[in-house]
Amino acid sequence: MSRFRPKPYHHGDLRRALLKAARKLVEAEGPAGLSFRRLADAVDVSHAAPLAHFPDRLSLDAALAAQGFREVRSRCERSGTPRPAPPARAAAPVWHSAQAMALPSPSPSAATGRAAPGVMAMRLVTAALVYLRFALEHPGLYRVMYQPALSERLQQEHPEAGSPFRELGAEKAKAFAVFLDLVKQGQEAGEFRSEFAPEQAARLVTALTEGLAQRYLEEQPGTQPLKEAERLLELLLGGLSRLPG
C-alpha cells in the first residue's frame, strides 16, 4: 500500500481559507509567489482541492482582486466618503486636505485672493489619497487587482452569476461609485462645473490616482509620495471646480 495519502479536508469554509492564504502569499512575495501547490500546502489540503473553488489561476486572482476593491471602498467610506459627515465624527486622515473637510464653502483666500478648495473637492482628494495609500501598503494585492489579464477578461465576456469575475466587476464598479457620487454631490452643490459629465470627471480622478500608484510602486519613491499626489490631485480638481463669482 502506498505510504502517500491525500491530505484530509478539514476546513468548514475552504474557499475563505484559500483566499486568506493566497492573500498572505501575495502580500509577502507578490503575485509571482502564489501557486496552487503552495496554496494547498499553506492550508494543508491536497493539491487538487483548490481547483474545486478556483478552476484556474485567473479565477483565483479575480477573487483576490474583488477582495481588494471591496476593502479599498470600505476604507474610503470610513474616511468620511461618500456622504459628508460632521467634522467631529469623521475619521481624521493625516493629510492636510482631510483637515479642510470642515470648510463650509469655497471662500476667497486673504493671502492669495483665490477660492479656497471646497468641501467636496477636499473629500475627493481624501478619497483618492486613501486609495493611493492602500496601494502603497498592499503592493502585491494591488498588482493583482490591476493585472491586464483580469481587465481583458472582464471586457471580453459577460461573467456568469456567482463567478469570481462577476464579483470582481461588481466590486470594481462600487469602488468607482465612491468617486462618482462625490462628483455628483459637488455638481449638485454648485461646487463643480456642470458642463463635465460626472462619469468623465470621476474617471479623471481615478485615472490620475491609479497612474500615480503604478508609478510609485515601480519607482519606490521616498517618504513623501502622498504629498506630491495631493498637490497633483488638487491641481486637477481646480480645473473641475466652479470659479468664484
Phi and psi restraints in degrees (value plus and minus 20) as a CYANA .aco file:
   2 SER   PHI     -86.4   -46.4
   2 SER   PSI     121.0   161.0
   3 ARG   PHI    -107.4   -67.4
   3 ARG   PSI     -20.9    19.1
   4 PHE   PHI    -116.8   -76.8
   4 PHE   PSI      97.0   137.0
   5 ARG   PHI    -137.1   -97.1
   5 ARG   PSI     127.0   167.0
   6 PRO   PHI     -81.0   -41.0
   6 PRO   PSI     122.9   162.9
   7 LYS   PHI     -88.1   -48.1
   7 LYS   PSI     122.5   162.5
   8 PRO   PHI     -92.2   -52.2
   8 PRO   PSI     127.3   167.3
   9 TYR   PHI    -108.7   -68.7
   9 TYR   PSI      96.0   136.0
  10 HIS   PHI    -156.9  -116.9
  10 HIS   PSI       1.8    41.8
  11 HIS   PHI    -122.5   -82.5
  11 HIS   PSI     110.0   150.0
  12 GLY   PHI     -89.4   -49.4
  12 GLY   PSI     -49.7    -9.7
  13 ASP   PHI    -156.9  -116.9
  13 ASP   PSI      63.0   103.0
  14 LEU   PHI     -84.4   -44.4
  14 LEU   PSI     -56.8   -16.8
  15 ARG   PHI     -80.1   -40.1
  15 ARG   PSI     -65.2   -25.2
  16 ARG   PHI     -84.7   -44.7
  16 ARG   PSI     -60.9   -20.9
  17 ALA   PHI     -83.9   -43.9
  17 ALA   PSI     -59.6   -19.6
  18 LEU   PHI     -84.8   -44.8
  18 LEU   PSI     -63.4   -23.4
  19 LEU   PHI     -86.0   -46.0
  19 LEU   PSI     -57.9   -17.9
  20 LYS   PHI     -84.0   -44.0
  20 LYS   PSI     -63.9   -23.9
  21 ALA   PHI     -88.2   -48.2
  21 ALA   PSI     -59.4   -19.4
  22 ALA   PHI     -82.9   -42.9
  22 ALA   PSI     -59.9   -19.9
  23 ARG   PHI     -81.4   -41.4
  23 ARG   PSI     -62.5   -22.5
  24 LYS   PHI     -84.0   -44.0
  24 LYS   PSI     -62.1   -22.1
  25 LEU   PHI     -85.4   -45.4
  25 LEU   PSI     -62.8   -22.8
  26 VAL   PHI     -86.4   -46.4
  26 VAL   PSI     -61.6   -21.6
  27 GLU   PHI     -85.0   -45.0
  27 GLU   PSI     -56.0   -16.0
  28 ALA   PHI    -101.7   -61.7
  28 ALA   PSI     -57.7   -17.7
  29 GLU   PHI    -146.7  -106.7
  29 GLU   PSI     -19.6    20.4
  30 GLY   PHI      63.3   103.3
  30 GLY   PSI     153.4   193.4
  31 PRO   PHI     -75.8   -35.8
  31 PRO   PSI     -52.6   -12.6
  32 ALA   PHI     -87.0   -47.0
  32 ALA   PSI     -40.1    -0.1
  33 GLY   PHI    -103.3   -63.3
  33 GLY   PSI     -21.0    19.0
  34 LEU   PHI    -122.0   -82.0
  34 LEU   PSI     109.6   149.6
  35 SER   PHI    -166.5  -126.5
  35 SER   PSI     139.2   179.2
  36 PHE   PHI     -84.7   -44.7
  36 PHE   PSI     -55.7   -15.7
  37 ARG   PHI     -84.4   -44.4
  37 ARG   PSI     -67.7   -27.7
  38 ARG   PHI     -86.7   -46.7
  38 ARG   PSI     -55.6   -15.6
  39 LEU   PHI     -84.6   -44.6
  39 LEU   PSI     -65.3   -25.3
  40 ALA   PHI     -83.1   -43.1
  40 ALA   PSI     -60.9   -20.9
  41 ASP   PHI     -84.1   -44.1
  41 ASP   PSI     -55.7   -15.7
  42 ALA   PHI     -86.2   -46.2
  42 ALA   PSI     -52.3   -12.3
  43 VAL   PHI    -125.2   -85.2
  43 VAL   PSI     -14.8    25.2
  44 ASP   PHI      41.5    81.5
  44 ASP   PSI      31.6    71.6
  45 VAL   PHI    -148.8  -108.8
  45 VAL   PSI     152.5   192.5
  46 SER   PHI     -85.4   -45.4
  46 SER   PSI     137.1   177.1
  47 HIS   PHI     -86.4   -46.4
  47 HIS   PSI     -38.9     1.1
  48 ALA   PHI    -108.1   -68.1
  48 ALA   PSI     -36.9     3.1
  49 ALA   PHI     -79.8   -39.8
  49 ALA   PSI     -62.2   -22.2
  50 PRO   PHI     -80.4   -40.4
  50 PRO   PSI     -45.9    -5.9
  51 LEU   PHI     -87.6   -47.6
  51 LEU   PSI     -38.5     1.5
  52 ALA   PHI     -88.8   -48.8
  52 ALA   PSI     -43.6    -3.6
  53 HIS   PHI    -128.5   -88.5
  53 HIS   PSI     -51.0   -11.0
  54 PHE   PHI    -153.4  -113.4
  54 PHE   PSI      79.3   119.3
  55 PRO   PHI     -85.3   -45.3
  55 PRO   PSI     -40.5    -0.5
  56 ASP   PHI    -171.8  -131.8
  56 ASP   PSI     152.3   192.3
  57 ARG   PHI     -84.1   -44.1
  57 ARG   PSI     -56.8   -16.8
  58 LEU   PHI     -85.4   -45.4
  58 LEU   PSI     -54.4   -14.4
  59 SER   PHI     -84.6   -44.6
  59 SER   PSI     -61.0   -21.0
  60 LEU   PHI     -84.0   -44.0
  60 LEU   PSI     -64.4   -24.4
  61 ASP   PHI     -82.3   -42.3
  61 ASP   PSI     -57.7   -17.7
  62 ALA   PHI     -83.3   -43.3
  62 ALA   PSI     -61.1   -21.1
  63 ALA   PHI     -86.5   -46.5
  63 ALA   PSI     -59.6   -19.6
  64 LEU   PHI     -84.8   -44.8
  64 LEU   PSI     -63.3   -23.3
  65 ALA   PHI     -83.5   -43.5
  65 ALA   PSI     -60.5   -20.5
  66 ALA   PHI     -80.3   -40.3
  66 ALA   PSI     -60.7   -20.7
  67 GLN   PHI     -81.0   -41.0
  67 GLN   PSI     -61.4   -21.4
  68 GLY   PHI     -85.3   -45.3
  68 GLY   PSI     -65.6   -25.6
  69 PHE   PHI     -84.7   -44.7
  69 PHE   PSI     -56.6   -16.6
  70 ARG   PHI     -84.4   -44.4
  70 ARG   PSI     -60.2   -20.2
  71 GLU   PHI     -89.3   -49.3
  71 GLU   PSI     -63.1   -23.1
  72 VAL   PHI     -88.6   -48.6
  72 VAL   PSI     -55.1   -15.1
  73 ARG   PHI     -83.3   -43.3
  73 ARG   PSI     -61.6   -21.6
  74 SER   PHI     -82.3   -42.3
  74 SER   PSI     -58.7   -18.7
  75 ARG   PHI     -84.1   -44.1
  75 ARG   PSI     -62.9   -22.9
  76 CYS   PHI     -82.0   -42.0
  76 CYS   PSI     -61.7   -21.7
  77 GLU   PHI     -87.0   -47.0
  77 GLU   PSI     -58.2   -18.2
  78 ARG   PHI     -90.1   -50.1
  78 ARG   PSI     -42.2    -2.2
  79 SER   PHI     -98.4   -58.4
  79 SER   PSI     -21.7    18.3
  80 GLY   PHI      94.1   134.1
  80 GLY   PSI     -15.0    25.0
  81 THR   PHI    -136.1   -96.1
  81 THR   PSI     136.0   176.0
  82 PRO   PHI    -109.9   -69.9
  82 PRO   PSI     -28.5    11.5
  83 ARG   PHI    -119.3   -79.3
  83 ARG   PSI     109.7   149.7
  84 PRO   PHI     -77.8   -37.8
  84 PRO   PSI     123.5   163.5
  85 ALA   PHI    -148.1  -108.1
  85 ALA   PSI     137.6   177.6
  86 PRO   PHI     -77.4   -37.4
  86 PRO   PSI     117.2   157.2
  87 PRO   PHI     -72.2   -32.2
  87 PRO   PSI     -56.3   -16.3
  88 ALA   PHI     -87.5   -47.5
  88 ALA   PSI     -45.3    -5.3
  89 ARG   PHI    -121.6   -81.6
  89 ARG   PSI     -33.7     6.3
  90 ALA   PHI     -93.6   -53.6
  90 ALA   PSI     134.3   174.3
  91 ALA   PHI     -84.1   -44.1
  91 ALA   PSI     139.3   179.3
  92 ALA   PHI    -139.9   -99.9
  92 ALA   PSI      60.8   100.8
  93 PRO   PHI     -79.6   -39.6
  93 PRO   PSI     140.4   180.4
  94 VAL   PHI    -101.7   -61.7
  94 VAL   PSI     -32.8     7.2
  95 TRP   PHI    -101.1   -61.1
  95 TRP   PSI     129.0   169.0
  96 HIS   PHI     -88.6   -48.6
  96 HIS   PSI     -41.7    -1.7
  97 SER   PHI     -80.4   -40.4
  97 SER   PSI     -59.8   -19.8
  98 ALA   PHI     -85.1   -45.1
  98 ALA   PSI     -51.9   -11.9
  99 GLN   PHI     -86.6   -46.6
  99 GLN   PSI     -45.9    -5.9
 100 ALA   PHI     -99.9   -59.9
 100 ALA   PSI     -20.1    19.9
 101 MET   PHI     -84.2   -44.2
 101 MET   PSI     -39.3     0.7
 102 ALA   PHI    -103.6   -63.6
 102 ALA   PSI     -23.5    16.5
 103 LEU   PHI     -81.4   -41.4
 103 LEU   PSI     110.5   150.5
 104 PRO   PHI     -90.4   -50.4
 104 PRO   PSI     -54.3   -14.3
 105 SER   PHI    -191.0  -151.0
 105 SER   PSI     142.3   182.3
 106 PRO   PHI     -79.6   -39.6
 106 PRO   PSI     116.7   156.7
 107 SER   PHI    -165.0  -125.0
 107 SER   PSI     128.3   168.3
 108 PRO   PHI     -79.9   -39.9
 108 PRO   PSI     118.0   158.0
 109 SER   PHI    -105.7   -65.7
 109 SER   PSI     111.2   151.2
 110 ALA   PHI     -84.5   -44.5
 110 ALA   PSI     -50.0   -10.0
 111 ALA   PHI    -100.2   -60.2
 111 ALA   PSI     -58.0   -18.0
 112 THR   PHI    -132.8   -92.8
 112 THR   PSI     -37.9     2.1
 113 GLY   PHI      57.7    97.7
 113 GLY   PSI     -19.8    20.2
 114 ARG   PHI    -116.8   -76.8
 114 ARG   PSI     144.1   184.1
 115 ALA   PHI     -92.0   -52.0
 115 ALA   PSI     116.9   156.9
 116 ALA   PHI     -90.0   -50.0
 116 ALA   PSI     130.8   170.8
 117 PRO   PHI     -77.4   -37.4
 117 PRO   PSI     120.3   160.3
 118 GLY   PHI     -99.8   -59.8
 118 GLY   PSI     151.1   191.1
 119 VAL   PHI     -79.6   -39.6
 119 VAL   PSI     -69.8   -29.8
 120 MET   PHI     -89.4   -49.4
 120 MET   PSI     -53.0   -13.0
 121 ALA   PHI     -82.2   -42.2
 121 ALA   PSI     -62.9   -22.9
 122 MET   PHI     -87.8   -47.8
 122 MET   PSI     -54.1   -14.1
 123 ARG   PHI     -88.5   -48.5
 123 ARG   PSI     -55.6   -15.6
 124 LEU   PHI     -85.9   -45.9
 124 LEU   PSI     -63.9   -23.9
 125 VAL   PHI     -81.3   -41.3
 125 VAL   PSI     -64.5   -24.5
 126 THR   PHI     -81.3   -41.3
 126 THR   PSI     -65.5   -25.5
 127 ALA   PHI     -80.7   -40.7
 127 ALA   PSI     -62.0   -22.0
 128 ALA   PHI     -85.2   -45.2
 128 ALA   PSI     -58.3   -18.3
 129 LEU   PHI     -90.9   -50.9
 129 LEU   PSI     -55.4   -15.4
 130 VAL   PHI     -81.1   -41.1
 130 VAL   PSI     -64.1   -24.1
 131 TYR   PHI     -80.6   -40.6
 131 TYR   PSI     -66.3   -26.3
 132 LEU   PHI     -87.0   -47.0
 132 LEU   PSI     -59.8   -19.8
 133 ARG   PHI     -84.6   -44.6
 133 ARG   PSI     -56.4   -16.4
 134 PHE   PHI     -78.7   -38.7
 134 PHE   PSI     -63.9   -23.9
 135 ALA   PHI     -81.9   -41.9
 135 ALA   PSI     -61.1   -21.1
 136 LEU   PHI     -91.8   -51.8
 136 LEU   PSI     -49.8    -9.8
 137 GLU   PHI    -102.0   -62.0
 137 GLU   PSI     -45.4    -5.4
 138 HIS   PHI    -151.1  -111.1
 138 HIS   PSI      43.8    83.8
 139 PRO   PHI     -82.4   -42.4
 139 PRO   PSI     -57.2   -17.2
 140 GLY   PHI     -83.6   -43.6
 140 GLY   PSI     -67.8   -27.8
 141 LEU   PHI     -85.9   -45.9
 141 LEU   PSI     -59.8   -19.8
 142 TYR   PHI     -82.3   -42.3
 142 TYR   PSI     -58.9   -18.9
 143 ARG   PHI     -85.6   -45.6
 143 ARG   PSI     -54.1   -14.1
 144 VAL   PHI     -85.8   -45.8
 144 VAL   PSI     -62.8   -22.8
 145 MET   PHI     -79.6   -39.6
 145 MET   PSI     -53.7   -13.7
 146 TYR   PHI    -133.9   -93.9
 146 TYR   PSI       2.8    42.8
 147 GLN   PHI     -90.0   -50.0
 147 GLN   PSI     118.9   158.9
 148 PRO   PHI     -77.7   -37.7
 148 PRO   PSI     -53.4   -13.4
 149 ALA   PHI     -82.3   -42.3
 149 ALA   PSI     -55.3   -15.3
 150 LEU   PHI     -90.3   -50.3
 150 LEU   PSI     -62.6   -22.6
 151 SER   PHI     -81.7   -41.7
 151 SER   PSI     -61.6   -21.6
 152 GLU   PHI     -84.3   -44.3
 152 GLU   PSI     -60.0   -20.0
 153 ARG   PHI     -84.7   -44.7
 153 ARG   PSI     -61.1   -21.1
 154 LEU   PHI     -86.3   -46.3
 154 LEU   PSI     -51.6   -11.6
 155 GLN   PHI    -101.4   -61.4
 155 GLN   PSI     -46.9    -6.9
 156 GLN   PHI    -100.9   -60.9
 156 GLN   PSI     -53.7   -13.7
 157 GLU   PHI    -166.2  -126.2
 157 GLU   PSI     138.4   178.4
 158 HIS   PHI    -107.6   -67.6
 158 HIS   PSI      94.5   134.5
 159 PRO   PHI     -85.3   -45.3
 159 PRO   PSI     127.3   167.3
 160 GLU   PHI     -93.5   -53.5
 160 GLU   PSI     132.5   172.5
 161 ALA   PHI     -79.3   -39.3
 161 ALA   PSI     116.2   156.2
 162 GLY   PHI      68.0   108.0
 162 GLY   PSI     -28.6    11.4
 163 SER   PHI    -100.9   -60.9
 163 SER   PSI     133.9   173.9
 164 PRO   PHI     -82.7   -42.7
 164 PRO   PSI     -44.6    -4.6
 165 PHE   PHI     -93.5   -53.5
 165 PHE   PSI     -54.9   -14.9
 166 ARG   PHI     -85.1   -45.1
 166 ARG   PSI     -62.5   -22.5
 167 GLU   PHI     -82.2   -42.2
 167 GLU   PSI     -63.6   -23.6
 168 LEU   PHI     -82.3   -42.3
 168 LEU   PSI     -66.4   -26.4
 169 GLY   PHI     -79.6   -39.6
 169 GLY   PSI     -59.9   -19.9
 170 ALA   PHI     -88.3   -48.3
 170 ALA   PSI     -63.8   -23.8
 171 GLU   PHI     -89.3   -49.3
 171 GLU   PSI     -55.7   -15.7
 172 LYS   PHI     -85.9   -45.9
 172 LYS   PSI     -59.9   -19.9
 173 ALA   PHI     -86.4   -46.4
 173 ALA   PSI     -57.5   -17.5
 174 LYS   PHI     -86.6   -46.6
 174 LYS   PSI     -58.1   -18.1
 175 ALA   PHI     -84.7   -44.7
 175 ALA   PSI     -62.8   -22.8
 176 PHE   PHI     -85.5   -45.5
 176 PHE   PSI     -53.3   -13.3
 177 ALA   PHI     -82.6   -42.6
 177 ALA   PSI     -46.0    -6.0
 178 VAL   PHI     -78.1   -38.1
 178 VAL   PSI     -67.6   -27.6
 179 PHE   PHI     -92.6   -52.6
 179 PHE   PSI     -58.4   -18.4
 180 LEU   PHI     -82.6   -42.6
 180 LEU   PSI     -62.5   -22.5
 181 ASP   PHI     -82.9   -42.9
 181 ASP   PSI     -59.1   -19.1
 182 LEU   PHI     -85.7   -45.7
 182 LEU   PSI     -60.7   -20.7
 183 VAL   PHI     -83.8   -43.8
 183 VAL   PSI     -64.5   -24.5
 184 LYS   PHI     -82.2   -42.2
 184 LYS   PSI     -61.5   -21.5
 185 GLN   PHI     -83.6   -43.6
 185 GLN   PSI     -59.8   -19.8
 186 GLY   PHI     -85.0   -45.0
 186 GLY   PSI     -57.8   -17.8
 187 GLN   PHI     -89.1   -49.1
 187 GLN   PSI     -60.6   -20.6
 188 GLU   PHI     -83.8   -43.8
 188 GLU   PSI     -52.9   -12.9
 189 ALA   PHI    -101.9   -61.9
 189 ALA   PSI     -25.0    15.0
 190 GLY   PHI      60.6   100.6
 190 GLY   PSI      -7.2    32.8
 191 GLU   PHI    -106.1   -66.1
 191 GLU   PSI     -55.6   -15.6
 192 PHE   PHI    -124.0   -84.0
 192 PHE   PSI     129.8   169.8
 193 ARG   PHI     -86.3   -46.3
 193 ARG   PSI     112.5   152.5
 194 SER   PHI    -100.0   -60.0
 194 SER   PSI     -32.4     7.6
 195 GLU   PHI     -94.4   -54.4
 195 GLU   PSI     -31.8     8.2
 196 PHE   PHI    -107.8   -67.8
 196 PHE   PSI     112.6   152.6
 197 ALA   PHI     -86.0   -46.0
 197 ALA   PSI     113.5   153.5
 198 PRO   PHI     -74.8   -34.8
 198 PRO   PSI     -59.8   -19.8
 199 GLU   PHI     -83.2   -43.2
 199 GLU   PSI     -58.5   -18.5
 200 GLN   PHI     -89.1   -49.1
 200 GLN   PSI     -62.3   -22.3
 201 ALA   PHI     -84.0   -44.0
 201 ALA   PSI     -64.0   -24.0
 202 ALA   PHI     -84.3   -44.3
 202 ALA   PSI     -57.0   -17.0
 203 ARG   PHI     -85.8   -45.8
 203 ARG   PSI     -55.7   -15.7
 204 LEU   PHI     -81.4   -41.4
 204 LEU   PSI     -64.7   -24.7
 205 VAL   PHI     -85.0   -45.0
 205 VAL   PSI     -66.6   -26.6
 206 THR   PHI     -90.0   -50.0
 206 THR   PSI     -54.3   -14.3
 207 ALA   PHI     -84.5   -44.5
 207 ALA   PSI     -62.2   -22.2
 208 LEU   PHI     -84.0   -44.0
 208 LEU   PSI     -63.7   -23.7
 209 THR   PHI     -82.0   -42.0
 209 THR   PSI     -67.0   -27.0
 210 GLU   PHI     -86.8   -46.8
 210 GLU   PSI     -57.6   -17.6
 211 GLY   PHI     -84.6   -44.6
 211 GLY   PSI     -61.3   -21.3
 212 LEU   PHI     -85.3   -45.3
 212 LEU   PSI     -59.3   -19.3
 213 ALA   PHI     -80.7   -40.7
 213 ALA   PSI     -66.0   -26.0
 214 GLN   PHI     -82.1   -42.1
 214 GLN   PSI     -61.3   -21.3
 215 ARG   PHI     -85.2   -45.2
 215 ARG   PSI     -65.3   -25.3
 216 TYR   PHI     -87.0   -47.0
 216 TYR   PSI     -56.7   -16.7
 217 LEU   PHI     -87.9   -47.9
 217 LEU   PSI     -53.0   -13.0
 218 GLU   PHI     -98.8   -58.8
 218 GLU   PSI     -57.7   -17.7
 219 GLU   PHI    -113.8   -73.8
 219 GLU   PSI     -32.0     8.0
 220 GLN   PHI      30.3    70.3
 220 GLN   PSI      48.0    88.0
 221 PRO   PHI     -89.4   -49.4
 221 PRO   PSI     158.0   198.0
 222 GLY   PHI     -93.1   -53.1
 222 GLY   PSI    -165.7  -125.7
 223 THR   PHI    -113.0   -73.0
 223 THR   PSI     -18.8    21.2
 224 GLN   PHI    -140.1  -100.1
 224 GLN   PSI      11.8    51.8
 225 PRO   PHI     -85.0   -45.0
 225 PRO   PSI     -53.1   -13.1
 226 LEU   PHI     -88.4   -48.4
 226 LEU   PSI     -52.0   -12.0
 227 LYS   PHI     -87.3   -47.3
 227 LYS   PSI     -63.3   -23.3
 228 GLU   PHI     -83.5   -43.5
 228 GLU   PSI     -64.3   -24.3
 229 ALA   PHI     -81.2   -41.2
 229 ALA   PSI     -59.1   -19.1
 230 GLU   PHI     -81.1   -41.1
 230 GLU   PSI     -64.1   -24.1
 231 ARG   PHI     -85.1   -45.1
 231 ARG   PSI     -61.7   -21.7
 232 LEU   PHI     -86.7   -46.7
 232 LEU   PSI     -59.5   -19.5
 233 LEU   PHI     -86.1   -46.1
 233 LEU   PSI     -61.1   -21.1
 234 GLU   PHI     -86.0   -46.0
 234 GLU   PSI     -55.2   -15.2
 235 LEU   PHI     -83.9   -43.9
 235 LEU   PSI     -63.7   -23.7
 236 LEU   PHI     -83.3   -43.3
 236 LEU   PSI     -65.6   -25.6
 237 LEU   PHI     -88.9   -48.9
 237 LEU   PSI     -43.7    -3.7
 238 GLY   PHI     -81.2   -41.2
 238 GLY   PSI     -52.5   -12.5
 239 GLY   PHI     -95.7   -55.7
 239 GLY   PSI     -41.5    -1.5
 240 LEU   PHI    -112.6   -72.6
 240 LEU   PSI     -36.5     3.5
 241 SER   PHI    -101.7   -61.7
 241 SER   PSI     130.5   170.5
 242 ARG   PHI     -95.2   -55.2
 242 ARG   PSI     112.6   152.6
 243 LEU   PHI     -92.6   -52.6
 243 LEU   PSI     123.1   163.1
 244 PRO   PHI     -83.6   -43.6
 244 PRO   PSI     128.6   168.6
